Structures are given as C-alpha cells and as structure tokens.
C-alpha cells in the first residue's frame, strides 16, 4: 500500500504537527507501509527524515502555501496509479487543497485531518481571506474525502457541525514518554505555560487569574515559555501580553524563549503544575507532553482532556478567569506529594493509551478498510 501524507511544513521545533505527523508517519512505516511525507520547504532543517520530500514555495504570499511543483507531483503520482491513500493534514493553505485536486483524478482514497481548523473558534476567527478561501477553494477540495481523521470527540463533533457526512476515524495523537527523572526539592514551586503565545491559547486569561491568586501563594511563580511566531504577518501578540502583565503588576511572573528537545522536557519536569487555558484546542499536544513528563495539568474544557478527572491526573475546568481562579486555588494549595501522585497517574495514562505503535496500527487498519471494504473498525464513526 502506497501512502502519501501532506503537511504544510516540518520545522526543527518538533511540536504540534511537526512532531505528531512525523511520528504518525514513522509508526506507519513500522507497519511496513510505503510512505512519503510531503511538505513545503518552509525553513532549514538540521536533519530531515528519509521519508520527507519538500517542495519550493511558488510566487505569492508565503502564508498562501502555494507550490506548483507540489501540485504537479501529487497529480502525476495519483494519476499514474502509484498512490492508494492521500492523507492531508491542516487547512487554509494551497498545500491543503492540492490533495483534494489530485484525488479527483484518481482512485486514491483521500483522508483529511483538520488539525483543529474546524473548531467553532477557528472558523469564526482569522482574516477575511479565510472567509473567502473556505467556500471558493478549501471546501470544494474536500468533496472527495473518503474519511476524516479526528484526534478527539470534540473534533468529530466539529466535523459533523460543518455538515460533512463521511466516516470519521477518531484516533488521538500519540506521545513519546521520556525517562522519568526525579528533580531535587526546590524552595519555590512553578506553574508552567508552554506553547504558542496566541489569542486561542488564553494566556491573557491566565495572567488575569494569576493576578487574583499570586498573593495567596507566595511560594509559587508563573513561567510562560513560548513565542508569537505565526501570529499575523509580523507577530506582535507577545508584546500585548507583556503589556497586560505590566498593567496587572504581576509578581513572580517570567517570560522565556521557546524551548525544544531536552530543554523542553526539562522545563516540564522542573514544573510542579502545567496549565493550558485555551479557548479552542483539537488535542493539546502540550498537555500530553506535560503528563508524559510526570507533571499534572490544569486544562480548560475547550481542550479534549476529560481524562484528567477520570484518571486523577489534573483538573479539567470551564473556560474563563473565574473558573481558572477556582481551579488554581485548589491546585496550588495541594501538597507536593499530591501533585506528584497526580503527575505519575498522568504519566501511566500516557504510557497505556497513547502509544504511537498502537495508534499507528489503528491508522493502518483504517486505510485498509477504506481500500478493501467490510466492517469499519470500532474507532470509525459512520453517523
């Protein structure tokens, strides 16, 4: 079976789709799939996966993701009958349109992973370009979709809300669980946010909540790690957030540059509690990373992490300043050993249910069902 995955770009930061799509591809290759990952030549990479094929950006705005070479290559490969499955990840760029165009000229099965693009927040926010691009270009390119891939129940509901009737395979992202390293006892305790500094992530709500609770917990500090790369044409949101922090006169609060690789895992391990106050999230890879590192989490219900309650590994709360204040007061009051226990429970959950090996097998079985027919796998919703 020949499979081609299409993603906007792979970057060295190795987070979000740059991590999850690459690891999904690697797990599929382990099942003996003949697989190629296609991406735009967006930025230099110190090392590229052997299965990655990149294409140059064409004329036009960079954010449009236009690449005539990618379009021609996909069309030629599918028209020649050399592709069984085309799997696209993401929306709102031309690279996410080309797979749909290629699928209309072949028998290849088109699988689409929206990667959060179908959430109500995402559909209602953004430039006027998005409002034009969706009905004229993006939605028509999804007509040949044989199966959607949702990483959560919430994303499945988003797909149905937009009126799509195709089968939906609900398969979460996986996580590589690092070796557990015991950190030495510290005099201060850390509440960590790590991720994009973007309105959807709710960092503004976090700062407002911290302003309410910070004086009650003098042994805690708030650490915000990330950048606003990808926000608008020139960024700028981070400066707005820093201005808000200054206006609120926050104490024991620090901003830090993005961290990758072992530095990122060290940040998770050194934190006592992770927080993701998102307005919208199809999965929330940083939650899985924090739990894998043994750090409990406070996450809003805009992200699909109800298991935090089920498995006793954190707090799953309503979105908003008041709700976040209540949950932080409870979490920051918890003894060190209770937070450690919750962290270990989360880590065991990640090991048990988010293995890339098992998730890769589920995706492989989904592809084979699309090609061979028969009864759909248990994780595929037909209604």
Secondary structure, 3 states (H helix, E strand, C coil): CEEEEECCCCCCCCCCHHHHHHHHHHHHHHCCCEEEEEEECCCCCCCCCCCEEEECCCCCCHHHCCCHHHHHHHHHHHHCCCCCEEEEECCCCCHHHHHHHHHCCCCCEEEEECCCCCCHHHHHCCCHHHHHHHHHHHCHHHCCEEEEEECCHHHHHHHHHCCCCCEEEECCCCCCCCCCCCCCCCCCEEEEEECCCCHHHCHHHHHHHHHHHHHHCCCEEEEEECCCCCCCCCCCHHHHHHHHHHHCCCCCEEEECCCCHHHHHHHHHHCCEEEECCCCCCCCHHHHHHHHCCCCEEEECCCCCCHHHHCCCEEEECCCHHHHHHHHHHHHHCCHHHHHHHHHHHHHHHHHHCCHHHHHHHHHHHHHHHHHCCCCCCCEECC
